[in-house]
Amino acid sequence: MIEVINLTKRYGTVTAVDGISFTVQPGVVTGFLGPNGAGKSTTMRAILGLDRPTSGTTLVNGRPFRDAPAPLSELGAMLEAKSLDKGRSARNHLLAIGATIGVGARRVDEVLELVGLTEVGGKNAGGFSLGMGQRLGIASALLGDPGTIMLDEPVNGLDPDGILWIRTLLKRFAEEGRTVFVSSHLMSEMELTAEHLIVIGQGRILADMPMQSFIQRSSQHRVMVVSPDAPRLRDALSRPGVAVTSDAADRLEIEGITAREVGELAAVHGVTLHQLTDIAPSLEEAFMELTRDTVAFHGTVASHQGIAA
């Protein structure tokens, strides 16, 4: 279990994390989300004892991580996959880490097989692709067979097969009763992997709740209707608070009213419905809605005419 208690971290006049508290429970995959600059990396570094808090504390299994008698068996973490000696092979990199915690070649070979690097274990890790480097970083985190796992952007650089692999692996760890804490910007994958979410923005907790509760509270719910009487239904839906758009003559997408209400309104007006679908928002839509006012860095989309040759 990971506990963050009233954690504040300032760098000069900048407050990166502002009095946040949360608990990461065992047995579920917990996603850690936030825009760039929200304080995710600072929080993870504080949990590992790499950044000293300005105030507050972080605990792993009831004590500061730095006090753990066998740290890599308590918490396996990957914050930067390419943090390695580029002159060593993948296997020797893991053997060097293992030597510090009493883990030998047998366990090294086990984790190389687990992450799919057995065939390249003897190759120079400095020449690995981004995806292979990610796998090696995950192997390092798992070397001590920890009960708590914390990964920052674990799917970065992985191909579709690798993404499916890490999703399955994290879920399996949670099913085994381990604590799994994962940060990612890939919303579609997080929606498939995590059961609980902690969302941070401008250094403060914006949400701490189950995935489905987070998505369901979004206002981005829509209703999709297919009907030969779509124009008549559109006229009947003309009221304050209801927005109707259409990309085909027989199809409407409606916001501001439930599917049940649309069906009842159609019945009253004698409108034939071929399809009536309640479209729940995606995690990405719910996340963007919640964090739109906390994004520190905004890009723009330029037209072709506005880009100089």
C-alpha positions in Angstrom: 0.0 0.0 0.0 1.1 3.5 -0.8 0.1 6.5 1.4 0.6 10.1 0.6 -0.2 12.4 3.5 -0.5 16.2 3.2 2.4 16.2 0.7 3.8 19.6 -0.4 6.8 20.2 -2.5 8.1 23.6 -3.5 11.0 24.4 -5.8 11.8 28.0 -4.9 8.7 30.0 -5.6 7.0 27.2 -7.5 4.7 24.8 -5.7 4.8 21.6 -7.6 2.6 19.6 -5.2 0.2 21.4 -2.8 -0.9 19.5 0.3 -2.2 16.3 -1.5 -3.3 13.1 0.3 -4.4 9.8 -1.2 -4.0 6.0 -0.6 -3.2 3.5 -3.3 -4.8 0.2 -2.2 -3.7 -3.3 -3.0 -5.7 -5.5 -5.3 -6.6 -3.0 -7.9 -4.7 -1.1 -10.7 -4.7 2.5 -9.8 -4.1 5.1 -12.6 -2.4 8.4 -11.8 -3.4 11.0 -14.3 -2.8 14.7 -14.9 -1.6 17.2 -17.5 2.1 17.9 -18.0 3.4 19.8 -15.0 0.6 18.7 -12.8 2.9 17.2 -10.2 2.8 13.4 -11.0 6.5 12.9 -11.3 7.2 15.0 -8.2 4.8 12.9 -6.3 6.3 9.6 -7.5 9.8 10.8 -6.7 8.7 11.8 -3.2 7.2 8.3 -2.7 10.6 6.8 -3.6 12.5 9.3 -1.3 14.3 10.9 -4.3 12.7 14.3 -3.6 12.5 15.5 0.0 9.0 17.0 0.7 8.7 20.5 1.9 6.1 19.2 4.2 4.0 16.0 4.6 5.1 12.4 4.2 4.8 9.4 2.0 4.6 5.8 3.2 5.0 2.4 1.6 3.5 -0.4 3.6 3.3 1.9 6.7 6.8 3.4 6.7 9.0 5.7 4.6 10.4 3.8 1.6 14.0 4.8 2.7 13.5 2.8 5.9 12.5 -0.4 4.2 15.0 -3.2 5.0 14.7 -4.7 1.5 13.5 -1.8 -0.7 13.3 -3.5 -4.1 11.2 -6.3 -2.5 8.9 -3.7 -1.1 8.4 -1.4 -4.1 9.6 -1.9 -7.7 9.5 1.4 -9.6 10.3 2.6 -13.1 10.4 6.4 -13.6 12.9 6.6 -16.4 13.4 3.5 -18.5 16.7 4.6 -20.0 18.5 5.1 -16.7 21.1 2.4 -17.2 24.7 1.8 -18.1 24.6 1.8 -21.9 27.8 -0.3 -22.1 26.3 -3.3 -20.4 24.1 -6.0 -21.7 20.5 -6.3 -20.5 21.4 -9.4 -18.5 24.4 -7.8 -16.9 22.5 -4.7 -16.1 20.0 -6.8 -14.1 22.7 -8.9 -12.5 24.4 -5.7 -11.3 21.1 -4.5 -9.7 20.5 -8.0 -8.3 23.9 -8.1 -6.7 22.8 -5.2 -4.4 19.8 -7.1 -3.1 21.0 -10.7 -3.1 19.2 -11.7 -6.3 21.1 -14.0 -8.6 21.1 -15.2 -12.2 18.1 -17.4 -11.8 15.8 -14.5 -10.9 17.4 -12.4 -13.6 16.6 -15.0 -16.2 13.0 -15.2 -14.9 12.3 -11.5 -15.3 14.0 -11.5 -18.8 11.6 -14.2 -19.8 8.7 -12.4 -18.2 9.3 -9.2 -20.2 10.2 -10.9 -23.4 13.9 -10.1 -23.6 15.5 -13.5 -23.2 16.7 -13.6 -26.8 18.4 -10.2 -26.5 19.6 -10.5 -22.9 23.2 -10.7 -24.0 23.0 -7.6 -26.3 24.2 -4.1 -25.4 21.3 -2.3 -23.7 22.5 1.0 -25.1 21.4 -0.1 -28.5 17.8 -1.0 -27.5 14.8 0.6 -29.1 12.4 2.6 -26.9 10.1 -0.3 -26.5 12.9 -2.7 -25.6 14.2 -0.1 -23.1 10.8 0.0 -21.5 10.7 -3.7 -21.1 14.2 -3.6 -19.5 13.0 -0.9 -17.1 10.0 -3.0 -16.2 12.3 -6.0 -15.6 14.4 -3.9 -13.2 11.3 -2.9 -11.3 10.2 -6.5 -11.0 13.6 -8.0 -10.1 12.9 -8.1 -6.3 9.4 -9.6 -6.8 7.9 -6.6 -5.0 4.4 -6.4 -3.5 4.1 -2.8 -4.7 4.7 -1.7 -8.3 4.9 1.9 -9.5 5.4 2.6 -13.2 5.6 5.9 -15.0 4.4 5.7 -18.7 5.1 1.9 -19.0 3.5 1.6 -22.4 5.6 4.3 -24.0 7.2 2.9 -27.1 5.6 -0.5 -26.9 3.9 -2.0 -30.0 0.3 -3.3 -29.8 1.4 -6.7 -28.6 3.6 -5.1 -25.9 0.7 -2.9 -24.7 -1.6 -5.9 -24.4 1.2 -7.7 -22.5 1.8 -4.9 -19.9 -2.0 -4.5 -19.5 -2.4 -8.2 -18.8 0.6 -8.3 -16.5 -0.6 -5.3 -14.3 -4.0 -6.8 -14.0 -2.5 -10.1 -13.0 -0.4 -8.4 -10.3 -3.5 -6.7 -8.9 -5.4 -10.0 -8.9 -2.5 -11.4 -6.8 -3.1 -8.7 -4.2 -0.3 -6.4 -5.1 -0.4 -2.7 -5.1 -0.2 -1.3 -8.7 0.2 2.4 -9.3 0.6 3.5 -12.9 0.9 6.9 -14.6 0.2 7.4 -18.3 -1.0 9.9 -20.8 -2.5 7.2 -23.0 -6.1 7.5 -22.0 -7.5 4.7 -24.1 -5.1 2.2 -22.5 -5.7 3.5 -19.0 -9.4 3.1 -19.5 -8.8 -0.6 -20.2 -6.3 -1.2 -17.5 -7.1 0.8 -14.3 -10.0 0.2 -11.9 -9.4 3.3 -9.8 -8.2 6.8 -10.7 -6.3 9.6 -9.0 -6.3 12.8 -11.0 -4.0 15.7 -10.2 -3.9 19.2 -11.6 -1.7 22.1 -10.7 -0.4 20.1 -7.8 -3.8 19.4 -6.2 -6.1 16.3 -6.2 -9.0 16.7 -8.6 -10.5 13.3 -8.3 -9.9 10.1 -6.4 -12.5 7.5 -7.3 -13.3 4.3 -9.2 -12.8 4.5 -13.0 -16.5 4.1 -13.9 -17.6 6.7 -11.3 -15.2 9.1 -12.8 -16.5 8.6 -16.3 -20.1 8.6 -15.4 -20.0 11.9 -13.6 -18.9 13.6 -16.9 -21.4 15.8 -18.6 -20.3 14.5 -22.0 -23.1 11.9 -22.3 -24.7 11.8 -25.7 -27.7 10.0 -27.3 -27.5 8.8 -30.9 -30.7 8.3 -32.9 -31.3 6.7 -36.3 -34.8 7.5 -37.6 -36.5 8.1 -41.0 -38.3 10.9 -39.2 -35.2 12.6 -37.9 -36.2 16.1 -39.0 -39.5 15.9 -37.1 -37.7 14.5 -34.0 -35.2 17.4 -34.3 -38.0 19.9 -34.2 -39.5 18.2 -31.2 -36.1 18.4 -29.4 -35.8 22.1 -29.9 -35.7 23.4 -26.3 -33.2 25.2 -24.0 -30.3 23.0 -22.8 -30.6 20.4 -25.7 -28.1 20.4 -28.5 -28.6 18.4 -31.7 -26.1 17.7 -34.4 -26.3 15.5 -37.5 -23.9 13.9 -39.9 -26.5 12.1 -42.0 -30.1 12.7 -43.0 -31.4 10.0 -40.7 -29.0 10.3 -37.8 -29.0 12.7 -34.8 -26.5 13.1 -32.0 -28.1 14.7 -29.0 -26.7 16.3 -25.8 -28.6 17.5 -22.7 -31.3 14.8 -22.5 -31.3 11.1 -21.7 -32.0 8.3 -24.1 -35.1 7.4 -22.1 -36.4 11.0 -22.5 -35.7 10.9 -26.2 -37.6 7.6 -26.6 -40.6 9.0 -24.7 -40.6 12.2 -26.8 -40.4 10.2 -30.0 -43.4 8.1 -28.9 -45.5 11.2 -28.1 -44.8 12.6 -31.6 -45.2 9.3 -33.4 -41.6 9.3 -34.6 -40.3 5.9 -35.7 -36.9 5.0 -34.2 -34.6 2.5 -35.9 -31.8 2.9 -33.3 -31.6 4.7 -29.9 -28.2 4.5 -28.2 -26.9 6.1 -25.0 -23.2 7.0 -25.7 -21.2 7.2 -22.5 -18.2 9.5 -22.5 -14.7 8.1 -22.9 -12.0 8.5 -20.2 -10.3 11.0 -22.4 -13.5 13.1 -22.7 -14.1 13.0 -18.9 -10.4 13.8 -18.2 -10.3 16.7 -20.6 -13.5 18.1 -19.1 -12.1 18.0 -15.6 -8.6 19.3 -16.3 -9.3 21.9 -19.0 -8.6 24.7 -16.5 -5.4 23.2 -15.1 -3.4 22.6 -18.3 -0.1 24.5 -18.1 1.0 24.1 -21.7 -1.5 24.6 -24.6 -0.8 24.0 -28.2 -2.5 25.5 -31.2 -3.7 23.9 -34.5 -2.5 26.1 -37.4 -4.2 26.1 -40.8 -2.1 25.3 -43.9 -2.3 28.9 -45.0 -0.8 30.0 -41.7 2.3 27.8 -41.9 5.2 29.4 -43.7 7.0 27.2 -46.3 
